[in-house]
Amino acid sequence: KRSLYDIVSPADAYEESIRRMFRFEHEKGIKPTVNLKSIIKKDPHDARFYLDYPFMSDIVRKVRQLNGEIGLHGSYQSGRDPQLFHAEKRQLESVLGIKIESHRFHYLRYSFPDSFRILESQRIRTDSSVGWAEQAGYRTGFTHPHNMFDPETNRRLNLVQIPMLMMDMQLFNYMQLSAEEAVSLTQKQVDLAEKYGGVVTWNFHHMIYDQVEAPGCDILFEKSLNYAHSKNPQYYTMGEIHETH
């Protein structure tokens, strides 16, 4: 079914999904941080290179209209290769003509503390990679953003870690939750953040409105954000969190 759909309408499902995400965020006043991959040295775990895709200019324009931010989604190998990370960041900045200061590693794959030294050396100010892959929740126990610390050099890094609570595929693929169970879990996360004065940072992928590839993700996206919105939250991009930290 998925293969037939892709043949009949190649890439259209992704484009429409992204547009619907942006429309929903516009209605709620949400300022998204959109992390994009910049593939220099492709690993089997990485997606194809898409920065030359014509729709990319629409994404950049819409993020700006939403007062959002574009960050780097470091590739599978970049957290262990300073030169590769530098090349990816430089390419993304060159293609889009913007300064990149926010980041998340692909597959949340990093080596502590080396990967975060790389981020700091490349003037990345905010990262949101310290989260669980197989489970949801605050991995470090902090509900609020905090600076990373290098225990080997006994030094506070100039890098703010923004706790990532949940990824959509995490709930469906790893935890095997139904859409209703996933929504219930995210609502509990909102209540927890509200109780302890923390942040809610969720990672939604671009295909959530694609019913063939990601069934149930649209329900999770809309119901979770509607619940958070009912709490009258303050919305920030990753960069703005750094400024208020």
C-alpha positions, -999 to 999 in steps of 0.1 A, spaced: 0 0 0 28 24 9 48 16 -22 18 22 -45 10 55 -28 46 67 -32 45 58 -69 13 76 -75 22 107 -54 60 109 -48 69 133 -20 35 149 -20 25 132 13 55 147 30 49 182 17 13 182 27 22 168 61 46 196 67 22 223 55 -5 209 78 19 210 107 28 246 100 -9 256 97 -17 240 131 13 258 147 2 290 132 -33 286 147 -19 280 182 9 306 180 36 279 183 71 289 173 87 257 160 124 249 159 129 228 128 161 208 128 174 199 93 199 173 82 229 182 62 243 150 47 280 151 39 291 115 46 260 93 44 256 65 69 230 37 63 210 52 92 209 86 76 182 99 52 189 111 17 203 146 10 173 169 6 187 205 10 184 210 -27 148 199 -27 127 229 -41 102 227 -12 131 236 12 127 273 4 90 271 14 100 255 47 125 283 55 100 310 46 72 295 67 95 290 97 104 327 95 67 336 93 60 316 125 89 334 142 105 300 145 141 288 142 161 264 120 187 242 137 210 214 126 200 177 129 235 162 132 239 130 112 245 95 126 283 98 127 288 135 133 288 133 171 321 115 170 337 133 141 345 171 147 354 177 110 322 160 98 301 181 122 318 213 111 312 204 74 275 197 80 270 229 99 289 250 74 269 234 45 235 240 61 244 277 69 257 282 33 226 266 16 201 284 37 220 316 43 214 317 81 234 312 113 229 278 130 230 278 168 206 250 178 209 212 174 198 177 180 217 145 171 201 119 148 190 88 167 201 108 198 235 93 192 263 110 210 294 103 231 296 120 264 313 144 269 332 145 235 301 152 214 291 182 235 326 196 233 322 194 195 289 214 198 305 240 220 335 244 197 312 250 167 293 277 187 261 257 190 243 273 220 214 248 225 210 211 221 182 187 228 198 153 224 198 141 260 166 120 259 156 84 260 153 65 227 131 37 240 112 55 268 98 90 273 107 113 301 133 136 316 165 116 312 187 137 334 160 143 360 158 180 353 125 194 341 142 227 331 170 236 307 205 234 321 241 239 310 261 208 301 290 200 324 323 183 314 334 161 343 368 154 328 378 190 328 355 201 357 341 228 335 306 242 328 301 241 290 287 271 272 259 248 259 223 247 272 207 213 272 169 215 266 154 182 279 136 163 253 105 145 267 92 126 238 96 116 201 65 105 182 82 73 168 94 65 203 58 61 216 46 41 186 76 20 175 96 14 207 69 16 233 42 1 211 15 25 224 -18 31 208 -27 67 198 -49 71 228 -22 57 252 4 80 236 -18 111 241 -25 101 277 13 99 284 20 133 268 -8 149 289 9 135 320 42 151 308 25 185 305 11 181 340 45 172 354 62 202 337 34 225 350 39 211 386 76 216 387 80 247 364 97 229 336 97 228 298 79 205 274 100 197 244 86 172 219 102 159 187 77 155 159 88 142 125 78 156 92 55 127 81 31 127 110 1 135 87 11 107 63 -15 80 72 4 53 53 37 58 70 27 72 103 -8 61 113 -20 77 145 8 104 146 -16 131 136 -38 123 165 -9 125 189 3 157 174 -30 176 176 -43 163 209 -11 166 227 -5 202 216 -41 211 222 -38 199 258 -6 218 263 -22 249 247 -51 247 271 -26 254 299 -18 288 284 19 281 280 47 304 268 61 293 235 99 295 228 123 284 201 154 267 213 174 299 208 149 319 228 153 294 257 190 301 256 183 338 259 159 334 289 180 306 306 
